[in-house]
Amino acid sequence: MKYVYWSCCLLLSTLMIAQSAFSPSKKISLDFKLNDFGKPVYTVAYQSQKIINPSFLGIELKDTDDLDSDFTLLKQETKSVDEPWNPVLGEQSTIQNKYNQVTYFLYQKETKRKLNIIFKVYDEGVAFRYEFPKQEKLNYFIISDEKSEFNLTGDHKAFWIPGDYDSQEYAYAETKLSEVNTDNLDMNNGIGLKTIKDKYRVQSPLMMKSEDGIYLNIFEAAVVNYPVMHLDLIPTKFKLSSHLVPNAIGDKAYLQTPCVSPWRTIMISNDARDIVSSKMILNLNEPCKIEDTSFIKPMKYVGIWWEMHVGKSTWDYAGSQNAQNTATQELIPSGKHGATTANTKRYIDFAAKHGFDGVLVEGWNVGWEDWYGNWKEEVFDFTTPYPDFDLKEINDYAKSKGVKMIMHHETSGSVANYERHLDRALNLMKVYQYPAAKSGYVGKIIPRGEFHDGQTMVNHYNHVARRFADYKMMVNSHESSRPTGYHRTYPNYIAAEAARGNEFNAWSVGNPPSHETILPFTRLLGGPMDYTPGIFETKMSVYDSNKKEQVHTTLTKQLALYVTMYSPLQMAADLPENYEKHLDAFQFIKDVGVDWQESRYLEAEPGDYLTVARKEKGSENWYLGAITDENERKTEIALDFLSPNVKYKAVVYQDGKNADWKDNPKSYEIKTMEVTAKSKIKLNLAKGGGTAIRFIPMN
């Protein structure tokens, strides 16, 4: 009996001890255990250096016992995966998904509930998620919060934006973790709805750098039927914990087993290039669910958009006074409406002349006189054009010129209204052969009290992508929650804004020169961004002598952004007449690819600089983009990414000798040279500047 007793104790003890897991290269290690109270605890190390101190895991449930303690470890299972896959559109034609996985099967004896925690350990980081298996004692349940912790080892430098439930449109603050405090942030840097509940709450992805040069990024992947995760910080302890965005009554998520949470990700490297080039977020999403992807095509487009931001024209037909004929109640045109048939034809002509795929038109449909800030249930029907916008005439004209039209759906936050009209809107697009639409979610969300980052809205964005796929159409969302790799599963979700875009330079304090060096380490990790680059006329005083706003880059940095800011949907955002003045520089925008066979991140430092080279899919041409922050920069780049034994003509678009983003932004030079894979090229970047290069094989 004594032998049996001690054998049982030994077995129980063994079940309580979990084995470590390692990345394929052994650089990253994960330790997991249950403490004396049955609480799940994990730690992460990089090259034997502790990165995440012991951190608790668990789920807080509403009106019942939490899933965060009193667990026993029933078993653990491991597996290794090394498989390639081919994205429909992307930075690489082939992506390798290589990791070691361990699943810990946990059980609460008192509640008779099960919870599995799955870890995947990659060479670039660690990911974990909660799995809720089908079980009698846990069927339908409500999550009050998630108790995932990330206890850091020091006062790292952080690149952060505040935890606003409704907007990511902020310039990044660069401080120590101990200095994070939204009370000290210039709120004029953002136009969010200010749903910030805690001054120590920040959004993920959170990019960091330790004092000893380790780069860290905390984010999430595959957010499906779940709210977005923000991060609560205890600045004095460098402790981060998950904070799920609530719904209108404070609940976080409604779930039914079997189900899973999104992946929580921790990227780690001593080389910033590993973070910015990582495909870990994509790999953690499910494979493509669209059988026929032939309709998903990269696009380069122009459109009636920037002219409204600079004040040349308006979205609304009747102008700011909302003038009406009192007898007929008809709107009286203001004469400044941008989306007219004649103006659209002008953009179509420009697109056809210069080889662009499409033309976007904003302000084409009725409702813009009464759309913003009124929180109305029904503003747009997404099918009725203004009197001066002839859908059929425009469609026929675009077709005759070989140009596709891109639809615009601004919801004004009235999501329920958009869903009611969605199929009618998509049918209209089908009639007029629109391949894609740009959607917008400006304003408070209706249903009232919901947030842009809550479960309801995440489900909406994903539903729209799936519905567009049913109609074989693509969608590009603006003011949505930030992507987390869902475009692997539905690649027709071709791009999103979901961050502070180029438009802020037209009417606000603008985006600081460092902004575009941070976004690839944060927002773009989750998916391509419709940043709308290509602004040549950078000073807004050209349009209004009283305006002091300007774009915080040189002209050639705007060219370089087409390479450094990945998207298969790229806009030449400036006015046609501004491009006509600089056709030699405009040539790069016409030439640059939007879908890539291979990408190389050559130099990277968040907040300072980024240099990227990409090989165009279906071509032997390479393109290089290099950008810097407010500091001028000199560097030398080895061209060993080029094919060996091949001579290339390099067309270099660079800042002029006296270029400066503030005082002399349009000073640039274009030069041509012959190079090979053995060559090196010197780059001289002005303050807020950049360089763009096209490499064309000569033999």
GUTILO-415609 format. One record per residue (C-alpha): x, y, z; residue in one letter. Coordinates in steps of 0.2 Angstrom, whole numbers, padded with zeros to 4 digits, always signed. Example, Ala and Ser with C-alpha at 12.3 -4.5 7.8 and 13.67 -1.06 7.14 Angstrom:
BEGIN
+0062-0022+0039A;+0068-0005+0036S;
***
This chain:
BEGIN
+0000+0000+0000M;+0014+0012+0004K;+0022+0008-0013Y;+0006+0012-0022V;+0004+0028-0012Y;+0021+0035-0016W;+0019+0029-0034S;+0002+0039-0035C;+0011+0054-0027C;+0025+0053-0040L;+0013+0052-0054L;+0003+0067-0048L;+0020+0077-0046S;+0025+0072-0063T;+0009+0078-0070L;+0012+0095-0062M;+0029+0098-0070I;+0029+0104-0088A;+0043+0103-0100Q;+0052+0117-0108S;+0049+0121-0126A;+0062+0128-0138F;+0062+0137-0155S;+0069+0127-0170P;+0086+0136-0168S;+0085+0134-0149K;+0088+0153-0147K;+0071+0155-0139I;+0065+0145-0124S;+0048+0144-0116L;+0045+0137-0098D;+0028+0133-0092F;+0021+0127-0075K;+0007+0127-0062L;+0012+0136-0046N;+0006+0130-0029D;-0011+0137-0032F;-0013+0129-0049G;-0011+0145-0058K;-0003+0144-0075P;+0014+0153-0076V;+0026+0155-0091Y;+0043+0163-0094T;+0052+0167-0110V;+0071+0168-0113A;+0081+0173-0128Y;+0099+0166-0130Q;+0097+0161-0111S;+0093+0179-0106Q;+0077+0181-0097K;+0065+0191-0108I;+0048+0188-0099I;+0048+0186-0081N;+0036+0173-0073P;+0019+0179-0079S;+0001+0172-0075F;-0011+0167-0088L;-0030+0164-0086G;-0048+0170-0091I;-0060+0179-0080E;-0078+0173-0083L;-0094+0182-0079K;-0105+0176-0065D;-0095+0160-0062T;-0078+0154-0056D;-0063+0160-0066D;-0052+0149-0077L;-0036+0156-0069D;-0031+0144-0054S;-0034+0127-0046D;-0028+0118-0062F;-0020+0101-0063T;-0010+0097-0078L;-0018+0082-0087L;-0005+0080-0101K;+0005+0089-0113Q;+0007+0086-0132E;+0021+0092-0143T;+0024+0093-0162K;+0035+0102-0174S;+0029+0110-0190V;+0040+0116-0205D;+0029+0120-0220E;+0029+0133-0234P;+0014+0141-0241W;+0011+0154-0255N;+0001+0170-0251P;-0010+0176-0265V;-0002+0194-0263L;+0012+0198-0252G;+0030+0203-0248E;+0036+0185-0252Q;+0030+0173-0265S;+0033+0159-0252T;+0032+0160-0233I;+0040+0147-0222Q;+0029+0142-0207N;+0042+0134-0195K;+0039+0131-0176Y;+0038+0119-0161N;+0022+0118-0153Q;+0017+0112-0135V;-0001+0111-0129T;-0005+0110-0110Y;-0021+0101-0106F;-0028+0109-0089L;-0042+0103-0078Y;-0051+0111-0063Q;-0057+0097-0052K;-0070+0108-0042E;-0078+0115-0057T;-0075+0100-0069K;-0069+0112-0082R;-0055+0111-0095K;-0044+0124-0103L;-0030+0121-0115N;-0016+0133-0117I;-0006+0131-0134I;+0011+0138-0137F;+0020+0140-0153K;+0039+0144-0152V;+0046+0152-0168Y;+0064+0158-0171D;+0057+0176-0170E;+0046+0174-0155G;+0033+0165-0145V;+0014+0164-0147A;+0001+0157-0136F;-0018+0156-0136R;-0032+0149-0125Y;-0042+0134-0132E;-0059+0130-0124F;-0064+0112-0129P;-0082+0106-0130K;-0087+0101-0112Q;-0103+0099-0102E;-0098+0111-0088K;-0093+0125-0100L;-0104+0128-0115N;-0110+0146-0118Y;-0100+0158-0107F;-0096+0177-0106I;-0078+0183-0104I;-0076+0198-0092S;-0057+0199-0095D;-0042+0190-0100E;-0028+0188-0087K;-0013+0187-0099S;+0003+0195-0092E;+0019+0200-0099F;+0031+0204-0085N;+0046+0213-0093L;+0064+0213-0086T;+0068+0232-0087G;+0063+0249-0091D;+0063+0247-0110H;+0061+0261-0123K;+0044+0260-0130A;+0035+0266-0145F;+0016+0268-0140W;+0000+0276-0143I;-0014+0277-0130P;-0027+0264-0127G;-0042+0273-0136D;-0055+0260-0140Y;-0061+0269-0156D;-0045+0275-0165S;-0027+0271-0168Q;-0025+0288-0177E;-0011+0295-0166Y;+0007+0299-0168A;+0018+0288-0158Y;+0026+0293-0142A;+0044+0287-0139E;+0048+0285-0120T;+0054+0273-0107K;+0040+0262-0100L;+0041+0271-0084S;+0037+0287-0093E;+0021+0280-0101V;+0006+0292-0096N;-0007+0297-0108T;-0010+0313-0097D;+0006+0319-0104N;+0002+0316-0122L;-0003+0330-0134D;-0021+0324-0138M;-0021+0336-0153N;-0010+0322-0161N;-0026+0311-0163G;-0044+0313-0169I;-0050+0298-0159G;-0066+0298-0149L;-0055+0299-0133K;-0062+0283-0126T;-0047+0282-0115I;-0051+0275-0098K;-0034+0273-0090D;-0018+0284-0092K;-0007+0269-0092Y;-0016+0259-0105R;-0008+0258-0123V;-0012+0249-0139Q;-0004+0234-0146S;+0007+0231-0156P;+0019+0238-0143L;+0037+0240-0150M;+0051+0240-0137M;+0070+0240-0136K;+0079+0235-0120S;+0095+0244-0114E;+0106+0230-0120D;+0099+0230-0138G;+0085+0217-0137I;+0070+0222-0148Y;+0053+0216-0142L;+0036+0217-0149N;+0019+0212-0140I;+0005+0210-0152F;-0009+0197-0157E;-0014+0187-0172A;-0030+0180-0179A;-0043+0191-0169V;-0059+0182-0174V;-0075+0183-0164N;-0065+0192-0150Y;-0062+0210-0145P;-0045+0218-0148V;-0032+0217-0135M;-0025+0233-0127H;-0011+0233-0114L;-0012+0239-0096D;+0004+0245-0089L;+0011+0246-0071I;+0025+0258-0075P;+0035+0255-0059T;+0035+0236-0062K;+0037+0236-0081F;+0022+0224-0080K;+0009+0223-0094L;-0007+0214-0094S;-0020+0211-0107S;-0036+0222-0108H;-0050+0217-0119L;-0061+0231-0126V;-0078+0230-0119P;-0095+0231-0127N;-0109+0243-0123A;-0113+0234-0106I;-0095+0231-0101G;-0094+0212-0107D;-0079+0208-0117K;-0084+0192-0127A;-0098+0180-0129Y;-0092+0163-0134L;-0098+0145-0135Q;-0087+0130-0134T;-0077+0123-0144P;-0068+0140-0147C;-0051+0148-0146V;-0044+0165-0142S;-0033+0175-0153P;-0014+0172-0152W;-0004+0183-0140R;+0013+0186-0148T;+0030+0191-0141I;+0043+0194-0155M;+0061+0194-0149I;+0078+0198-0158S;+0094+0207-0156N;+0092+0213-0174D;+0077+0225-0178A;+0077+0218-0196R;+0070+0202-0189D;+0055+0210-0181I;+0050+0221-0196V;+0052+0207-0208S;+0043+0193-0197S;+0029+0184-0205K;+0024+0176-0188M;+0007+0185-0187I;+0002+0179-0204L;+0008+0161-0200N;-0003+0161-0185L;-0019+0164-0196N;-0029+0150-0204E;-0025+0147-0223P;-0035+0155-0237C;-0053+0150-0237K;-0057+0157-0254I;-0057+0143-0267E;-0055+0155-0283D;-0044+0169-0279T;-0042+0174-0297S;-0051+0191-0294F;-0039+0196-0281I;-0027+0207-0290K;-0015+0221-0284P;-0020+0238-0289M;-0012+0255-0291K;-0024+0269-0291Y;-0028+0288-0291V;-0043+0297-0285G;-0054+0311-0280I;-0049+0312-0261W;-0034+0323-0258W;-0042+0338-0266E;-0055+0337-0252M;-0042+0336-0238H;-0033+0351-0245V;-0049+0361-0247G;-0050+0362-0265K;-0066+0353-0266S;-0079+0345-0254T;-0087+0328-0251W;-0104+0336-0250D;-0114+0342-0264Y;-0122+0357-0256A;-0108+0363-0246G;-0106+0367-0227S;-0122+0378-0227Q;-0132+0363-0232N;-0142+0375-0244A;-0159+0369-0249Q;-0173+0375-0260N;-0187+0377-0247T;-0200+0374-0260A;-0194+0358-0267T;-0182+0353-0252Q;-0169+0349-0265E;-0151+0353-0261L;-0143+0368-0270I;-0126+0364-0277P;-0111+0373-0269S;-0100+0373-0285G;-0086+0365-0275K;-0092+0346-0275H;-0077+0335-0280G;-0086+0320-0286A;-0094+0326-0302T;-0095+0317-0318T;-0083+0329-0327A;-0070+0328-0313N;-0071+0310-0312T;-0067+0308-0331K;-0052+0320-0329R;-0045+0307-0316Y;-0049+0293-0327I;-0040+0301-0342D;-0025+0304-0330F;-0026+0285-0324A;-0027+0279-0342A;-0013+0290-0348K;-0001+0284-0335H;-0005+0266-0333G;-0015+0266-0317F;-0027+0252-0313D;-0041+0261-0305G;-0049+0278-0299V;-0057+0280-0282L;-0071+0293-0280V;-0076+0299-0263E;-0092+0310-0260G;-0101+0302-0275W;-0117+0297-0265N;-0130+0307-0256V;-0129+0310-0237G;-0113+0319-0235W;-0121+0336-0230E;-0127+0327-0214D;-0115+0313-0210W;-0102+0318-0197Y;-0105+0319-0178G;-0124+0318-0179N;-0124+0299-0174W;-0139+0296-0185K;-0145+0278-0189E;-0147+0281-0208E;-0137+0293-0218V;-0131+0283-0233F;-0139+0270-0243D;-0123+0266-0253F;-0133+0266-0270T;-0140+0283-0273T;-0128+0295-0282P;-0128+0314-0282Y;-0136+0323-0297P;-0119+0328-0304D;-0112+0310-0303F;-0118+0299-0317D;-0114+0281-0313L;-0117+0273-0330K;-0109+0287-0340E;-0093+0286-0329I;-0093+0267-0329N;-0094+0267-0348D;-0081+0280-0350Y;-0069+0271-0338A;-0072+0254-0347K;-0067+0263-0364S;-0051+0269-0356K;-0046+0252-0348G;-0048+0259-0330V;-0057+0251-0316K;-0068+0261-0304M;-0066+0259-0285I;-0081+0261-0274M;-0082+0271-0258H;-0093+0266-0243H;-0093+0278-0229E;-0103+0271-0215T;-0102+0286-0203S;-0101+0273-0190G;-0119+0267-0193S;-0114+0249-0195V;-0131+0241-0193A;-0137+0252-0207N;-0122+0247-0218Y;-0126+0228-0215E;-0144+0231-0220R;-0139+0239-0236H;-0123+0228-0239L;-0130+0216-0252D;-0139+0230-0262R;-0122+0240-0262A;-0113+0225-0268L;-0125+0221-0281N;-0123+0239-0288L;-0104+0236-0288M;-0108+0220-0298K;-0119+0229-0311V;-0105+0242-0314Y;-0091+0230-0312Q;-0082+0238-0298Y;-0068+0226-0292P;-0065+0234-0275A;-0072+0246-0262A;-0064+0257-0249K;-0075+0257-0233S;-0075+0270-0219G;-0080+0270-0201Y;-0078+0288-0195V;-0088+0293-0179G;-0097+0284-0165K;-0103+0266-0168I;-0121+0262-0170I;-0127+0251-0162P;-0124+0264-0149R;-0111+0261-0136G;-0101+0249-0146E;-0083+0253-0149F;-0072+0251-0165H;-0061+0238-0156D;-0075+0228-0148G;-0081+0210-0152Q;-0096+0216-0162T;-0086+0227-0173M;-0072+0214-0176V;-0085+0202-0181N;-0092+0215-0193H;-0076+0219-0202Y;-0073+0201-0204N;-0091+0198-0210H;-0089+0212-0223V;-0073+0204-0230A;-0082+0187-0231R;-0097+0195-0240R;-0086+0204-0252F;-0077+0187-0256A;-0094+0180-0260D;-0096+0193-0273Y;-0078+0191-0279K;-0073+0208-0274M;-0060+0216-0263M;-0061+0228-0248V;-0050+0241-0241N;-0056+0247-0223S;-0052+0264-0215H;-0055+0268-0197E;-0057+0250-0193S;-0048+0240-0180S;-0030+0236-0184R;-0027+0220-0194P;-0020+0204-0186T;-0016+0194-0202G;-0034+0189-0207Y;-0029+0194-0225H;-0021+0177-0225R;-0038+0168-0223T;-0047+0181-0234Y;-0034+0189-0245P;-0048+0199-0253N;-0046+0210-0237Y;-0033+0218-0248I;-0028+0233-0236A;-0033+0244-0222A;-0029+0261-0215E;-0031+0258-0196A;-0017+0270-0191A;-0012+0288-0193R;-0011+0290-0212G;-0004+0303-0224N;-0020+0313-0223E;-0016+0320-0206F;-0002+0331-0215N;-0016+0341-0224A;-0025+0348-0209W;-0017+0344-0192S;+0000+0345-0184V;+0004+0332-0196G;+0015+0316-0194N;+0032+0318-0188P;+0046+0313-0199P;+0049+0297-0188S;+0031+0291-0190H;+0034+0281-0206E;+0050+0273-0198T;+0039+0266-0184I;+0023+0260-0193L;+0032+0245-0201P;+0037+0239-0183F;+0019+0241-0177T;+0004+0243-0188R;+0011+0235-0203L;+0015+0219-0194L;-0003+0214-0195G;-0006+0218-0213G;-0004+0230-0227P;-0008+0248-0225M;-0017+0260-0236D;-0006+0275-0231Y;-0009+0285-0247T;+0009+0291-0251P;+0015+0301-0265G;+0012+0319-0260I;+0023+0330-0271F;+0015+0347-0266E;+0019+0346-0248T;+0015+0364-0242K;-0004+0367-0239M;-0001+0386-0241S;-0001+0383-0260V;-0020+0380-0258Y;-0023+0393-0244D;-0011+0406-0240S;-0017+0406-0222N;-0012+0387-0220K;+0004+0382-0212K;+0002+0363-0212E;+0013+0353-0223Q;+0019+0335-0226V;+0034+0331-0215H;+0044+0323-0229T;+0054+0327-0244T;+0047+0322-0261L;+0059+0308-0263T;+0054+0301-0246K;+0036+0300-0253Q;+0043+0289-0267L;+0053+0278-0255A;+0037+0275-0245L;+0030+0264-0260Y;+0044+0252-0255V;+0045+0253-0236T;+0026+0253-0233M;+0020+0237-0240Y;+0003+0236-0248S;-0004+0228-0264P;-0016+0242-0265L;-0006+0259-0268Q;-0013+0276-0271M;-0004+0290-0280A;-0013+0302-0268A;-0009+0319-0274D;-0018+0329-0287L;-0015+0326-0306P;-0009+0343-0309E;+0005+0342-0296N;+0011+0326-0304Y;+0011+0334-0321E;+0024+0347-0314K;+0036+0333-0309H;+0034+0319-0322L;+0052+0314-0320D;+0049+0309-0302A;+0032+0303-0305F;+0040+0290-0316Q;+0045+0280-0301F;+0027+0279-0294I;+0022+0273-0312K;+0035+0259-0312D;+0036+0253-0294V;+0028+0236-0291G;+0014+0232-0279V;+0016+0213-0277D;+0033+0205-0273W;+0042+0189-0276Q;+0055+0193-0262E;+0059+0206-0249S;+0075+0211-0240R;+0075+0222-0225Y;+0093+0229-0226L;+0093+0242-0212E;+0081+0245-0198A;+0080+0255-0182E;+0062+0260-0176P;+0060+0278-0175G;+0076+0282-0185D;+0077+0273-0202Y;+0072+0259-0213L;+0080+0252-0229T;+0070+0239-0239V;+0074+0230-0256A;+0060+0221-0265R;+0060+0210-0281K;+0044+0212-0291E;+0033+0197-0294K;+0034+0191-0312G;+0049+0202-0316S;+0068+0203-0313E;+0066+0221-0307N;+0071+0226-0290W;+0066+0242-0280Y;+0074+0250-0265L;+0067+0262-0253G;+0077+0271-0239A;+0069+0283-0227I;+0075+0292-0211T;+0068+0303-0197D;+0071+0321-0194E;+0090+0318-0195N;+0099+0318-0211E;+0108+0301-0214R;+0122+0294-0224K;+0124+0276-0227T;+0131+0263-0239E;+0121+0248-0245I;+0128+0232-0252A;+0118+0227-0268L;+0121+0208-0265D;+0103+0205-0266F;+0104+0207-0285L;+0106+0192-0296S;+0124+0187-0298P;+0133+0190-0315N;+0119+0202-0321V;+0122+0220-0325K;+0108+0232-0319Y;+0104+0250-0323K;+0100+0259-0307A;+0089+0274-0308V;+0091+0283-0292V;+0079+0296-0285Y;+0087+0305-0271Q;+0086+0321-0261D;+0095+0336-0268G;+0110+0343-0259K;+0100+0356-0250N;+0084+0346-0247A;+0076+0347-0231D;+0058+0341-0226W;+0053+0358-0219K;+0062+0371-0229D;+0066+0363-0246N;+0056+0347-0248P;+0055+0347-0267K;+0073+0347-0270S;+0078+0331-0279Y;+0090+0323-0291E;+0088+0308-0303I;+0104+0299-0309K;+0107+0283-0318T;+0122+0271-0315M;+0127+0253-0319E;+0128+0241-0305V;+0130+0223-0301T;+0128+0212-0285A;+0146+0216-0280K;+0142+0235-0280S;+0139+0246-0266K;+0129+0262-0267I;+0130+0277-0256K;+0114+0285-0250L;+0113+0303-0244N;+0096+0306-0235L;+0091+0324-0230A;+0082+0328-0214K;+0065+0319-0216G;+0071+0312-0233G;+0073+0297-0243G;+0079+0288-0258T;+0070+0277-0271A;+0079+0266-0283I;+0074+0255-0298R;+0086+0241-0303F;+0083+0235-0321I;+0093+0220-0329P;+0103+0225-0344M;+0107+0208-0350N;
***
